[in-house]
């Protein structure tokens, strides 16, 4: 019998399956307890989303007790509430945004001239202008602009509210030109970037954990009327436990398209949302608005191992051993996979997405995947080592 306050199947369901996702259950989660979170610091609610006026919040952040109250409220909104919040005028002076926009425009021109067409995760490559590793590129190209841009206490307060201290900031710039098509509804990093088969391998509690490792945000670099295609959002959808599998299903996507909302933004506004929220970039139906957003992906400090290992070197010395053991049948494929798992990097991120793009899927090939593929195809050791080292170089910033 379930304990009071526990999820109905918390003691029984250990793995989620896409085929078990239920739109009826999803709707119950969406509509149940919408007023459970108190938003005392919000200035208004639009489409169930709390809107905060940062001109007033600057005084709140200066008071330790009230800052803590505000951050607890934001965390509740992202977890149990709408899953999304808007910070109006987070950049009261938009000059740093204009300066950063000029740098980003120059980067886009340079990358176009170099023949680059960055792949996107949830839209056709080339449909939008995308800058991978925008955080590093802005810093190295214009450090003074970078400093003024990120000298923003609102961004720090929001990141700490969800992730605590010692977080890491990365960013990708996205420009949707007039006529640019919308993305498909999706969830985000980590599990949102996995295939269905991969996501089904993770136990239920990891599906819950994934959303707490990342905070998604977007800084508006232009005014974004609804017709320009600001992010489509489905409030409260982050509360559906099986959502990392459900978002690909057509019935869920159809519901999203029929019921999602879009909030107009002004230059200098920032929107933050849980990576588990169903969302998608909208279509730009204007004739002249170049919709630019700096997409912040802020990561928890805890997504790291305790030791730093030279896994590339480990793979190089192990490959001929495993290949010989498989050829001579002294080791089964399952046993070889176990060895690979103990030495090679199994996760394809973080990587340099300019050099190592998610072509043909949501993520690049991991070191483990490359190792296993080489064994299946019986590569010579020299071929494997050369390919492995090339992969390592491609992943470097």
Sine and cosine of phi, psi and omega as CSV:
sin_phi,cos_phi,sin_psi,cos_psi,sin_omega,cos_omega
0.00,0.00,0.69,-0.72,-0.03,-1.00
-0.92,0.38,0.57,-0.82,0.09,-1.00
-0.97,0.25,0.51,-0.86,0.04,-1.00
-0.82,0.57,0.71,-0.70,0.05,-1.00
1.00,0.06,-0.14,0.99,0.00,-1.00
-1.00,0.09,0.33,-0.95,0.09,-1.00
-0.93,0.37,0.55,-0.84,-0.11,-0.99
-0.80,0.60,-0.61,0.79,-0.06,-1.00
-0.89,-0.46,0.41,0.91,-0.10,-0.99
-0.87,0.50,-0.54,0.84,-0.05,-1.00
-1.00,0.06,-0.13,0.99,-0.11,-0.99
-0.91,-0.42,-0.70,0.72,-0.10,-1.00
-0.99,0.16,0.91,-0.42,-0.02,-1.00
-0.97,-0.24,-0.43,0.90,0.01,-1.00
-0.72,-0.69,0.58,-0.81,0.08,-1.00
-0.99,-0.15,0.50,-0.86,0.05,-1.00
-0.78,-0.63,0.66,-0.75,0.00,-1.00
-0.84,0.55,-0.63,0.78,-0.05,-1.00
-0.91,0.41,-0.33,0.94,-0.02,-1.00
-1.00,0.00,-0.13,0.99,-0.01,-1.00
-0.90,0.43,0.69,-0.72,-0.10,-1.00
-0.85,-0.53,0.85,-0.52,0.05,-1.00
-0.89,0.45,-0.57,0.82,0.04,-1.00
-0.89,0.46,-0.70,0.71,0.05,-1.00
-0.90,0.43,-0.62,0.78,0.02,-1.00
-0.86,0.51,-0.71,0.70,0.00,-1.00
-0.91,0.42,-0.59,0.81,0.04,-1.00
-0.90,0.44,-0.66,0.76,0.02,-1.00
-0.92,0.40,-0.64,0.77,-0.02,-1.00
-0.89,0.46,-0.62,0.79,-0.18,-0.98
-0.98,-0.19,-0.22,0.98,-0.04,-1.00
-0.99,0.14,0.74,-0.68,0.14,-0.99
0.88,0.48,0.66,0.75,-0.03,-1.00
-0.93,0.38,-0.36,0.93,-0.02,-1.00
-0.97,-0.22,0.36,0.93,-0.08,-1.00
-0.95,0.31,-0.41,0.91,-0.05,-1.00
-0.98,-0.22,0.78,-0.63,0.05,-1.00
-1.00,0.05,0.76,-0.65,-0.02,-1.00
-0.88,-0.47,0.95,0.30,-0.10,-0.99
-0.94,0.33,-0.43,0.90,-0.05,-1.00
-1.00,-0.08,-0.11,0.99,0.00,-1.00
-0.96,0.29,0.55,-0.83,0.01,-1.00
-1.00,0.01,-0.45,0.89,0.05,-1.00
-0.30,-0.96,0.19,-0.98,0.09,-1.00
-0.86,-0.51,0.75,-0.66,0.10,-0.99
-0.81,-0.59,0.86,-0.51,0.01,-1.00
0.81,0.59,0.63,0.78,0.00,-1.00
0.96,0.28,0.08,1.00,-0.02,-1.00
-0.98,-0.18,0.80,-0.60,0.03,-1.00
-0.96,0.28,0.69,-0.72,0.00,-1.00
-0.91,-0.42,0.78,-0.62,-0.06,-1.00
-0.90,-0.44,0.73,-0.68,0.05,-1.00
-1.00,-0.03,0.94,-0.34,-0.11,-0.99
-0.94,0.33,-0.33,0.94,0.06,-1.00
-0.90,0.44,-0.47,0.88,0.05,-1.00
-1.00,0.01,-0.52,0.85,-0.08,-1.00
-0.95,0.31,-0.34,0.94,0.01,-1.00
-0.86,0.51,-0.55,0.83,0.05,-1.00
-0.95,0.30,-0.55,0.83,0.01,-1.00
-0.92,0.40,-0.67,0.74,-0.04,-1.00
-0.91,0.40,-0.40,0.92,0.00,-1.00
-0.98,0.21,-0.21,0.98,0.01,-1.00
-0.95,-0.30,0.90,-0.44,-0.12,-0.99
-0.83,0.56,-0.70,0.71,-0.05,-1.00
-0.92,0.39,-0.71,0.71,-0.01,-1.00
-0.95,0.32,-0.55,0.83,0.08,-1.00
-0.86,0.51,-0.70,0.71,0.02,-1.00
-0.89,0.46,-0.69,0.73,0.04,-1.00
-0.86,0.50,-0.70,0.72,0.01,-1.00
-0.89,0.46,-0.69,0.72,-0.03,-1.00
-0.92,0.39,-0.59,0.81,0.10,-1.00
-0.89,0.45,-0.65,0.76,0.03,-1.00
-0.89,0.46,-0.71,0.70,0.02,-1.00
-0.88,0.48,-0.69,0.73,0.01,-1.00
-0.88,0.47,-0.64,0.76,0.04,-1.00
-0.90,0.43,-0.65,0.76,0.03,-1.00
-0.88,0.48,-0.70,0.71,-0.05,-1.00
-0.94,0.34,-0.52,0.86,-0.06,-1.00
-1.00,0.02,-0.86,0.51,-0.15,-0.99
-0.95,-0.31,-0.26,0.97,-0.02,-1.00
-1.00,-0.04,-0.62,-0.78,-0.08,-1.00
-0.91,0.42,-0.36,0.93,-0.03,-1.00
1.00,0.07,0.03,1.00,-0.05,-1.00
-0.47,-0.88,0.56,-0.83,0.07,-1.00
-0.58,-0.81,0.41,-0.91,-0.03,-1.00
-0.86,-0.51,0.74,-0.67,0.08,-1.00
-0.96,-0.29,0.98,-0.22,0.02,-1.00
-0.97,0.26,0.69,-0.73,0.04,-1.00
0.83,0.56,0.64,0.77,0.10,-1.00
-0.88,0.48,-0.49,0.87,0.15,-0.99
-0.94,-0.34,1.00,0.02,-0.02,-1.00
-0.89,0.46,-0.52,0.86,0.12,-0.99
-0.96,-0.27,0.91,-0.41,-0.08,-1.00
-1.00,0.02,0.09,1.00,0.03,-1.00
-0.86,0.51,-0.70,0.72,0.05,-1.00
-0.87,0.50,-0.55,0.83,0.04,-1.00
-0.92,0.38,-0.69,0.72,0.02,-1.00
-0.88,0.47,-0.66,0.75,0.01,-1.00
-0.91,0.41,-0.66,0.75,0.04,-1.00
-0.92,0.39,-0.61,0.79,0.04,-1.00
-0.86,0.50,-0.67,0.74,0.02,-1.00
-0.88,0.48,-0.64,0.77,0.04,-1.00
-0.92,0.40,-0.71,0.71,0.00,-1.00
-0.88,0.47,-0.65,0.76,0.04,-1.00
-0.87,0.49,-0.64,0.77,0.02,-1.00
-0.91,0.41,-0.64,0.77,0.03,-1.00
-0.89,0.45,-0.69,0.72,0.01,-1.00
-0.87,0.49,-0.69,0.72,0.03,-1.00
-0.88,0.48,-0.70,0.71,-0.01,-1.00
-0.88,0.47,-0.67,0.74,-0.05,-1.00
-0.95,0.30,-0.54,0.84,0.10,-1.00
-0.90,0.44,-0.72,0.69,-0.02,-1.00
-0.89,0.45,-0.47,0.88,0.03,-1.00
-0.99,0.13,0.00,1.00,0.03,-1.00
0.99,0.11,0.30,0.96,-0.03,-1.00
-0.99,0.10,0.71,-0.71,0.13,-0.99
-0.74,-0.68,0.99,0.12,-0.12,-0.99
-0.82,0.57,0.72,-0.69,0.05,-1.00
-0.95,0.30,0.54,-0.84,0.04,-1.00
-0.93,-0.38,0.40,-0.91,-0.04,-1.00
-0.97,0.24,-0.65,0.76,-0.18,-0.98
-0.79,-0.61,0.35,0.94,0.07,-1.00
-0.53,-0.85,0.34,-0.94,-0.02,-1.00
-0.89,0.46,0.70,-0.72,0.04,-1.00
-0.84,0.55,0.75,-0.66,-0.01,-1.00
1.00,0.00,-0.17,0.99,0.02,-1.00
-0.93,0.37,-0.53,0.85,0.03,-1.00
-0.81,-0.59,0.27,-0.96,0.23,-0.97
-1.00,0.03,0.78,-0.63,-0.07,-1.00
-0.75,-0.66,0.70,-0.72,0.13,-0.99
-0.90,-0.44,0.94,-0.34,0.14,-0.99
-0.97,0.24,0.44,-0.90,0.03,-1.00
0.80,0.60,0.61,0.79,-0.05,-1.00
-0.88,0.47,-0.50,0.87,0.00,-1.00
-0.87,0.49,-0.76,0.65,-0.02,-1.00
-0.94,0.35,-0.66,0.75,-0.06,-1.00
-0.90,0.43,-0.66,0.75,0.04,-1.00
-0.91,0.42,-0.69,0.73,-0.04,-1.00
-0.89,0.45,-0.71,0.71,-0.07,-1.00
-0.96,0.27,-0.56,0.83,-0.04,-1.00
-0.99,0.15,-0.59,0.81,-0.08,-1.00
-0.56,-0.83,0.96,0.29,-0.08,-1.00
-0.87,0.50,-0.54,0.84,0.01,-1.00
-0.93,0.37,-0.61,0.79,0.07,-1.00
-0.91,0.41,-0.69,0.72,0.03,-1.00
-0.83,0.56,-0.71,0.70,-0.06,-1.00
-0.89,0.46,-0.70,0.71,-0.02,-1.00
-0.94,0.34,-0.54,0.84,-0.03,-1.00
-0.92,0.39,-0.73,0.68,-0.10,-1.00
-1.00,-0.04,0.10,1.00,0.12,-0.99
-0.99,0.16,0.86,0.50,-0.15,-0.99
-0.77,-0.64,0.96,-0.29,-0.06,-1.00
-0.92,0.39,-0.36,0.93,0.01,-1.00
-0.92,0.40,-0.64,0.77,0.01,-1.00
-0.90,0.43,-0.66,0.75,0.01,-1.00
-0.91,0.41,-0.70,0.72,-0.03,-1.00
-0.88,0.48,-0.66,0.75,0.00,-1.00
-0.93,0.37,-0.68,0.74,0.01,-1.00
-0.89,0.46,-0.69,0.72,0.01,-1.00
-0.92,0.39,-0.54,0.84,0.01,-1.00
-0.87,0.50,-0.61,0.80,-0.07,-1.00
-0.99,-0.10,-0.58,0.82,-0.18,-0.98
-0.91,-0.41,-0.25,0.97,-0.13,-0.99
0.98,0.18,-0.19,-0.98,-0.06,-1.00
-0.97,0.23,0.11,-0.99,0.13,-0.99
0.91,0.41,0.45,0.89,0.02,-1.00
-0.96,0.29,0.25,-0.97,0.06,-1.00
-0.88,-0.47,0.70,-0.72,0.00,-1.00
-0.96,-0.27,0.79,-0.61,0.24,-0.97
-0.81,-0.58,0.25,-0.97,-0.05,-1.00
-0.42,-0.91,0.53,-0.85,0.09,-1.00
-0.73,-0.69,0.79,-0.61,0.02,-1.00
-1.00,0.08,0.68,-0.73,0.03,-1.00
-0.78,-0.63,0.79,-0.61,0.06,-1.00
-0.87,-0.49,0.85,-0.53,0.06,-1.00
-0.95,-0.31,0.91,-0.41,-0.07,-1.00
-0.98,0.18,0.30,-0.96,0.08,-1.00
-0.79,0.61,0.76,-0.65,-0.06,-1.00
1.00,0.04,-0.07,1.00,0.00,-1.00
-0.91,0.42,0.69,-0.73,-0.07,-1.00
-0.98,0.20,0.35,-0.94,0.03,-1.00
-0.98,0.22,0.37,-0.93,0.18,-0.98
-0.98,0.19,0.21,-0.98,0.18,-0.98
-0.99,0.11,0.49,-0.87,0.06,-1.00
-0.86,0.52,0.63,-0.78,-0.03,-1.00
-0.31,-0.95,0.16,-0.99,0.28,-0.96
-0.96,-0.29,0.16,-0.99,-0.15,-0.99
-0.92,-0.40,-0.11,-0.99,-0.02,-1.00
-0.78,0.62,0.73,-0.69,0.25,0.97
-1.00,-0.03,-0.85,0.52,-0.17,-0.99
-0.89,0.45,-0.38,0.92,0.03,-1.00
-0.91,0.40,-0.28,0.96,0.02,-1.00
-0.99,-0.15,0.21,0.98,0.03,-1.00
-0.98,-0.22,0.46,-0.89,0.14,-0.99
-0.93,0.36,0.23,-0.97,0.05,-1.00
-0.84,0.54,-0.73,0.69,-0.04,-1.00
-0.87,0.49,-0.66,0.75,0.01,-1.00
-0.94,0.35,-0.70,0.71,-0.03,-1.00
-0.88,0.47,-0.56,0.83,0.01,-1.00
-0.93,0.37,-0.30,0.95,0.00,-1.00
-0.98,0.21,-0.32,0.95,-0.03,-1.00
-1.00,0.06,0.71,-0.70,0.00,-1.00
-0.91,0.42,0.28,-0.96,-0.13,-0.99
-0.84,0.55,-0.64,0.77,-0.06,-1.00
-0.92,0.39,-0.42,0.91,0.05,-1.00
-0.95,0.30,-0.55,0.83,0.10,-1.00
-0.87,0.50,-0.64,0.77,0.06,-1.00
-0.92,0.38,-0.70,0.72,-0.07,-1.00
-0.90,0.43,-0.59,0.81,-0.13,-0.99
-0.81,0.59,-0.65,0.76,-0.06,-1.00
-0.92,0.38,-0.36,0.93,-0.05,-1.00
-1.00,0.00,0.02,1.00,-0.04,-1.00
-0.99,-0.12,-0.19,0.98,-0.09,-1.00
-0.61,-0.79,0.58,-0.82,0.18,-0.98
-0.88,-0.48,0.81,-0.59,0.03,-1.00
-1.00,-0.08,0.64,-0.77,0.06,-1.00
-0.54,-0.84,0.25,-0.97,0.06,-1.00
-0.54,-0.84,0.82,-0.57,0.09,-1.00
-1.00,-0.07,0.83,-0.56,0.00,-1.00
-0.97,0.24,0.89,-0.46,0.03,-1.00
-0.99,-0.11,0.02,1.00,0.07,-1.00
-0.49,-0.87,0.33,-0.94,0.18,-0.98
-0.89,0.45,0.65,-0.76,-0.08,-1.00
-0.80,-0.61,0.99,0.15,0.17,-0.99
-0.90,0.44,0.36,-0.93,-0.08,-1.00
-0.83,0.56,-0.60,0.80,-0.04,-1.00
-0.93,0.37,-0.24,0.97,0.05,-1.00
-0.99,0.11,-0.16,0.99,0.12,-0.99
1.00,-0.02,0.64,0.77,0.11,-0.99
-0.85,0.52,0.28,-0.96,-0.15,-0.99
-0.79,0.61,0.77,-0.64,0.12,-0.99
-0.98,0.18,0.72,-0.70,-0.12,-0.99
-0.74,-0.67,0.54,-0.84,0.13,-0.99
-0.86,-0.51,1.00,-0.03,-0.05,-1.00
-0.81,0.58,0.61,-0.79,0.03,-1.00
0.97,0.23,-0.06,1.00,-0.05,-1.00
-0.94,0.34,-0.32,0.95,0.03,-1.00
-0.93,0.38,-0.24,0.97,-0.05,-1.00
-0.99,0.14,-0.17,0.98,-0.01,-1.00
-0.99,0.14,0.90,-0.43,-0.18,-0.98
-0.87,0.50,-0.61,0.79,-0.06,-1.00
-1.00,0.00,0.27,0.96,-0.14,-0.99
-0.89,0.45,-0.43,0.90,0.02,-1.00
-0.93,0.37,-0.28,0.96,0.11,-0.99
-0.98,-0.20,-0.51,0.86,-0.13,-0.99
-0.96,0.27,-0.45,0.89,-0.18,-0.98
-0.91,0.42,-0.35,0.94,0.00,-1.00
-0.99,0.14,-0.31,0.95,-0.07,-1.00
-0.94,0.33,0.62,-0.78,-0.09,-1.00
-0.91,0.41,-0.57,0.82,-0.01,-1.00
-0.91,0.41,-0.59,0.81,0.05,-1.00
-0.95,0.32,-0.65,0.76,0.03,-1.00
-0.91,0.42,-0.62,0.78,0.04,-1.00
-0.89,0.45,-0.68,0.74,0.02,-1.00
-0.90,0.44,-0.67,0.74,0.02,-1.00
-0.85,0.53,-0.76,0.65,-0.06,-1.00
-0.90,0.44,-0.53,0.85,-0.02,-1.00
-0.99,0.16,-0.33,0.94,-0.16,-0.99
-0.78,-0.62,-0.02,1.00,-0.02,-1.00
-0.93,0.36,0.31,-0.95,0.04,-1.00
-0.88,-0.48,0.31,-0.95,0.13,-0.99
-0.69,-0.72,0.75,-0.66,-0.02,-1.00
-0.95,-0.32,0.83,-0.56,0.07,-1.00
-0.91,0.42,0.61,-0.79,0.02,-1.00
-0.82,-0.58,0.40,-0.92,0.10,-0.99
-0.93,-0.37,0.41,-0.91,0.04,-1.00
-0.82,0.58,0.78,-0.63,-0.04,-1.00
0.99,-0.17,-0.21,0.98,0.11,-0.99
-0.98,0.21,0.43,-0.90,0.06,-1.00
-0.74,-0.68,0.69,-0.72,0.08,-1.00
-0.91,-0.41,0.70,-0.71,0.07,-1.00
-0.85,-0.52,0.61,-0.80,0.03,-1.00
-0.46,-0.89,0.37,-0.93,0.07,-1.00
-0.91,0.41,0.64,-0.77,0.06,-1.00
-0.90,0.43,-0.24,0.97,0.02,-1.00
-1.00,0.06,-0.10,1.00,0.03,-1.00
-0.95,0.32,0.71,-0.70,0.12,-0.99
-0.93,0.37,0.81,-0.59,-0.05,-1.00
-0.40,-0.92,0.21,-0.98,0.03,-1.00
-0.20,-0.98,0.59,-0.81,0.13,-0.99
-0.90,0.43,0.66,-0.75,-0.04,-1.00
-1.00,0.07,0.20,-0.98,0.04,-1.00
-0.98,0.19,0.64,-0.76,0.05,-1.00
-1.00,0.00,0.97,-0.24,-0.07,-1.00
-0.99,-0.12,0.16,0.99,0.01,-1.00
-1.00,0.07,0.15,-0.99,0.06,-1.00
-0.98,-0.19,-0.18,0.98,-0.13,-0.99
-0.62,-0.79,-0.21,0.98,-0.08,-1.00
-0.99,0.14,0.87,-0.50,0.14,-0.99
-1.00,-0.04,0.99,-0.15,-0.12,-0.99
-0.99,0.16,0.91,-0.40,-0.01,-1.00
-0.89,-0.46,0.74,-0.68,0.10,-0.99
-0.72,-0.69,0.62,-0.78,0.15,-0.99
-0.99,-0.10,0.95,-0.32,-0.12,-0.99
-1.00,0.07,0.94,-0.33,-0.01,-1.00
-1.00,0.06,0.74,-0.67,0.09,-1.00
-0.81,-0.59,0.98,-0.20,-0.15,-0.99
-0.97,-0.26,0.79,-0.61,-0.18,-0.98
-0.92,-0.38,0.56,-0.83,0.05,-1.00
-0.90,0.44,0.53,-0.85,0.08,-1.00
-0.92,0.39,-0.33,0.95,-0.15,-0.99
-1.00,0.05,0.03,1.00,0.02,-1.00
-1.00,0.06,0.72,0.69,-0.08,-1.00
-0.64,-0.77,0.47,-0.88,0.10,-0.99
-0.99,0.16,0.28,-0.96,-0.03,-1.00
-0.98,0.22,-0.53,0.85,-0.05,-1.00
-0.90,-0.43,0.47,-0.88,0.09,-1.00
-0.97,-0.23,0.85,-0.52,-0.07,-1.00
-0.87,-0.49,0.50,-0.87,0.12,-0.99
-1.00,0.04,0.99,0.14,-0.09,-1.00
-0.95,0.33,-0.47,0.88,0.05,-1.00
-0.89,0.45,-0.72,0.70,0.03,-1.00
-0.90,0.43,-0.63,0.78,0.04,-1.00
-0.87,0.48,-0.67,0.74,0.01,-1.00
-0.91,0.42,-0.63,0.78,-0.02,-1.00
-0.87,0.49,-0.68,0.73,-0.06,-1.00
-0.98,0.18,-0.43,0.90,-0.04,-1.00
-0.99,0.12,-0.45,0.89,-0.13,-0.99
-0.84,0.54,-0.80,0.60,-0.02,-1.00
-0.88,0.47,-0.49,0.87,0.04,-1.00
-0.92,0.40,-0.74,0.67,0.00,-1.00
-0.92,0.39,-0.66,0.75,0.00,-1.00
-0.86,0.51,-0.70,0.71,0.01,-1.00
-0.90,0.44,-0.67,0.74,0.00,-1.00
-0.91,0.42,-0.57,0.82,0.02,-1.00
-0.96,0.28,-0.66,0.75,0.00,-1.00
-0.89,0.46,-0.62,0.78,-0.05,-1.00
-1.00,-0.03,0.08,1.00,0.05,-1.00
0.88,0.47,0.40,0.92,0.10,-1.00
-0.99,0.13,-0.11,0.99,-0.01,-1.00
-0.58,-0.81,0.66,-0.75,0.06,-1.00
-0.99,0.15,0.23,-0.97,0.05,-1.00
-0.89,0.46,-0.62,0.79,0.02,-1.00
-0.90,0.44,-0.63,0.78,0.03,-1.00
-0.93,0.38,-0.63,0.78,0.05,-1.00
-0.90,0.43,-0.65,0.76,0.05,-1.00
-0.87,0.49,-0.60,0.80,0.01,-1.00
-0.91,0.42,-0.62,0.79,0.04,-1.00
-0.92,0.39,-0.69,0.72,0.02,-1.00
-0.85,0.52,-0.68,0.73,-0.02,-1.00
-0.89,0.45,-0.45,0.89,-0.04,-1.00
-1.00,0.09,-0.19,0.98,-0.07,-1.00
-0.81,-0.59,-0.64,0.77,-0.12,-0.99
-1.00,0.05,0.41,-0.91,0.05,-1.00
-0.97,0.26,0.87,-0.49,-0.07,-1.00
-1.00,0.05,-0.27,0.96,-0.11,-0.99
-0.95,-0.30,0.73,-0.68,-0.07,-1.00
-0.98,0.19,-0.09,1.00,-0.01,-1.00
-0.90,-0.43,0.41,-0.91,-0.11,0.99
-0.97,0.25,0.45,-0.89,0.02,-1.00
-0.53,-0.85,0.12,-0.99,0.10,-0.99
-1.00,-0.02,0.98,-0.20,-0.13,-0.99
-0.96,0.28,-0.22,0.98,0.16,-0.99
-0.92,0.39,-0.71,0.70,-0.05,-1.00
-1.00,0.00,-0.41,0.91,-0.14,-0.99
-0.77,-0.64,0.89,0.45,-0.15,-0.99
-0.97,0.24,0.29,-0.96,0.02,-1.00
-0.99,0.15,0.82,0.57,-0.03,-1.00
-0.95,0.30,0.77,-0.64,0.03,-1.00
0.99,0.16,0.13,0.99,0.00,-1.00
-0.03,-1.00,-0.24,-0.97,-0.04,-1.00
-1.00,0.01,-0.25,0.97,-0.06,-1.00
-0.57,-0.82,0.43,-0.90,0.09,-1.00
-0.94,0.35,0.15,-0.99,0.06,-1.00
-0.95,0.32,0.76,-0.65,0.02,-1.00
-0.99,0.16,0.19,-0.98,0.04,-1.00
-0.89,0.46,-0.65,0.76,0.04,-1.00
-0.89,0.46,-0.68,0.74,-0.01,-1.00
-0.90,0.44,-0.65,0.76,0.03,-1.00
-0.90,0.44,-0.69,0.72,0.00,-1.00
-0.86,0.51,-0.75,0.66,-0.03,-1.00
-0.91,0.43,-0.63,0.78,0.02,-1.00
-0.90,0.43,-0.66,0.75,0.01,-1.00
-0.88,0.47,-0.67,0.75,0.03,-1.00
-0.91,0.42,-0.69,0.73,0.00,-1.00
-0.86,0.50,-0.60,0.80,-0.07,-1.00
-1.00,-0.09,0.07,1.00,0.05,-1.00
0.81,0.58,0.76,0.66,0.04,-1.00
-0.90,0.44,0.48,-0.88,0.20,-0.98
-0.93,0.36,0.45,-0.89,-0.06,-1.00
-0.86,0.51,-0.65,0.76,-0.02,-1.00
-0.89,0.45,-0.63,0.78,0.01,-1.00
-0.91,0.41,-0.68,0.73,0.02,-1.00
-0.89,0.45,-0.73,0.68,-0.04,-1.00
-0.89,0.46,-0.67,0.74,0.01,-1.00
-0.89,0.46,-0.70,0.71,-0.02,-1.00
-0.93,0.37,-0.65,0.76,0.01,-1.00
-0.88,0.47,-0.71,0.70,-0.01,-1.00
-0.92,0.38,-0.60,0.80,0.05,-1.00
-0.89,0.45,-0.66,0.75,0.05,-1.00
-0.87,0.49,-0.68,0.74,0.01,-1.00
-0.88,0.47,-0.66,0.75,0.01,-1.00
-0.91,0.40,-0.66,0.75,0.01,-1.00
-0.88,0.47,-0.50,0.87,-0.05,-1.00
-0.99,0.16,-0.25,0.97,-0.06,-1.00
-0.97,0.23,0.56,-0.83,0.02,-1.00
-0.96,0.29,0.00,0.00,0.00,0.00
